[in-house]
Amino acid sequence: MISGRAPGPQEGQAARLANEVEGYLLLHAERDQAKHEAQSLCARLPWLTTAQADDVTRHYIEQRLTLTTQALQITANRADRLRAQYEARYSALRHTLLKRHAACACFVLAVASTAGTSMYVLMH
């Protein structure tokens, strides 16, 4: 929101699409990393047959992606809770600031009105 206005529907769709593409790319990078690690592990276990190595690799990748998904979900949930807390605090601070500004404006108006009335009375 650089321009100071809320994003429109097209901008929101573009942001969602960008997030989906980023998630897709991150998932594939994580899968590739897990596959590389599993293959490295299997290379250190020379007694595994090809089928066994493929099975270990598949299980490792599945487990790694499950753990990564869980960690990301925990992080996203925490971010949502923090966002809600910060938004509530921001709203409370904004409300307090608005009340103080309104009180100051009323005070200034009252002083100006009193001063104006006093000047009028003194002049006449």
VENTAJO-V730312 format. One record per pair of residues at least 24 apart in sequence whose C-alpha atoms are under 10 Angstrom apart, sorted by the first residue. I is the first residue (numbers start at 1). J is the second residue. Records with the same first field share a line. If there is no record, write none. Layout:
I->J  J
//
This chain:
27->65  68  69
28->65
30->61  64  65  68
31->61  62  64  65
32->61
33->61  64
34->58  60  61  62  63  64  65
35->60  61  62  64
36->61
37->61
38->64
//
